[in-house]
Amino acid sequence: MQNRDEGKRPLGSQLHALRGVLDGLGALIFTKDRGGAYTYANQRFCETLGTSLDAVIGRTSADFFDADTAGRLHDDDQQVLATGRLLSRRELRLNKGNGEQRCYLAVKAPVFDSDGHIAGLSGVLIDITENELMERQLRASRQLLETVLDNVDGYVFMKGPDRRYLYANRAFADLFLRPIGQIIGQDDRSLLSEEEARRIGEVDDRVFASGMPLAIEEQLTDGQGRLHQMWAKKLLIHSHGDALLGFATDITELKAAEAELKRSEARFRVLFEASHEALVVLDDERLIDCNRSTLELLGVASREVFRQLPPSVFSPPFQPCGSASRELAAHHIAAARRDGHHQLEWTVRRHDNQVEVPVEITLSALELDGRPALLATMRDLTERKRYEEQIHQLAYYDALTGLPNRRLFFDRLAQSLARSQRSGRHGAIIYLDLDNFKPLNDRHGHKAGDLLLQEVAYRLSGCLRDEDTVARLGGDEFAVLLAQIDDGPPDNQREATRKHACNVAERIRDALARPYLLTMDRGDAPAEQVEHHCSASVGVTLFPPREMDGEAMLRRADAAMYAAKAAGRNQIRLAAD
């Protein structure tokens, strides 16, 4: 009965109720006649246009929208009226009154009269402006993300729980020479060999099972059959069910460079260790590395011990030149840094027994781990110094007695004459010859003569100051250089020099006149002792005389010696001025 009563309500009341329903909807609803004039609009439509229903009825789209919008709406209306079919499309409308632009999903349908003819149309507009804006922003964000991922220097991909690809960036697709569309939906078996797919699948399974990120090195073959070394990181994302997101970087060249570096380091280490020269890598503060030859040269047990020691422990406080080792080392290091290479001679001190060893060092500047460093190549000069000393000994010293020879005597005489000329101080030359030498050689042989000469050299050295020189000139002839005698006042220096020289000559004559007891080695037979008596004739000359020529001065002393020998031997004669 209730439903029957409602059906009997007046038509006006029913229309009012229908309008209430239409006004309460969130959509914009309207009707038009065949001429395009509005015959109805709900409240939301009127509010959107900013006008009333009375102002809408009888008006057309051109009265409320800009010309372009009105033209598009008229064309859509004519299509519905002409075809009698429903039309659904997105519309962009610009309100002519306030210039507001809105986007709608429009559905238009024909309205038929009682005879079945098209009398007009009805429209429903749903405002999708905010949704459209969000979709545009989403599309822009997606496009930006894809642009970034397609241009990133690496490979980005996503797999679903079935291990099929949900996403791949352009670099990943290019790696396999396929369009991205041929990657999506595929699994690794369609891209890789069975073995490679199995290995990568095991890694993926670990990530899916644990839910934890995993970083790993992987190998795969690209579309051209080339093997790549990859560093990959894989993790799960849970936004739309579990999916595996992967990032991979091609480290093939890096691994090749790393392998070559290891080979290079191995070759360097072999050469480093095989070098007979001591090699040390150091910087300003510490010793970094060394080879076995260094440990042997410096007396260190191991590299570990070597690295813990400061560089200064391997040098004496002072070098042979007299400079402090620390200051001189800083000077040489600065020179090597400035010029790139620097060579020097140095004295090192062994760590085990403190023995000092002469070395030649070549310093080469280099960079190590971004910091300046030095490579020191050390060569032991002990043997070379020994040979140089032997050569020097042969060149400047008498082999039998060890005394300076004629060459060294004249070098020192020249130096003494030069100093005397500068200072005005005097010196003297003593020339002597043994008086009874030949009979010893004739009776006991040259070995006895050699022993005598060696004893004479010893006694002569004991009669002189450190600054004086005694030399064997040859045979049984000897010369003594008394350098810069400073006894006596300046106005009487020559007389003081004469007196000093004569006193030294007397000491020499007395020393050489003492008996000689020579022990003769006879091989398997018992040694024989020979007693010999010998004296010396001595000549003395002072300088500076009128001439300053060393040879002339020695001849003057030689002449004085012969005068002493002519006077009966074992005598001293002073050369006349």
Secondary structure, 3 states (H helix, E strand, C coil): CHHHHHHCCCHHHHHHHHHHHHHHCCCEEEEEECCCCEEEECHHHHHHHCCCHHHHCCCCHHHCECHHHHHHHHHHHHHHHHHCCCEEEEEEEEECCCCCEEEEEEEEEEEECCCCCEEEEEEEEEECHHHHHHHHHHHHHHHHHHHHHHHCCCEEEEECCCCCEEEECHHHHHHCCCCHHHCCCCCHHHCCCHHHHHHHHHHHHHHHHHCCCEEEEEEEECCCCCEEEEEEEEEEECCCCCEEEEEEEECHHHHHHHHHHHHHHHHHHHHHHHCCCEEEEECCCCEEEECHHHHHHHCCCCHHHHHHCCHHHHCCCECCCCCEHHHHHHHHHHHHHHHCEEEEEEEEECCCCCCEEEEEEEEEEEEECCEEEEEEEEEECHHHHHHHHHHHHHHHECCCCCCECHHHHHHHHHHHHHHHHHHCCEEEEEEEEECCCHHHHHHHCHHHHHHHHHHHHHHHHCCCCCCCEEEEEECCEEEEEEEEECCCCHHHHHHHHHHHHHHHHHHHHHHHHCCEEEEEEECCEEEEEEEECCCEEEEEEEECCCCCCHHHHHHHHHHHHHHHHHCCCCCEEECCC
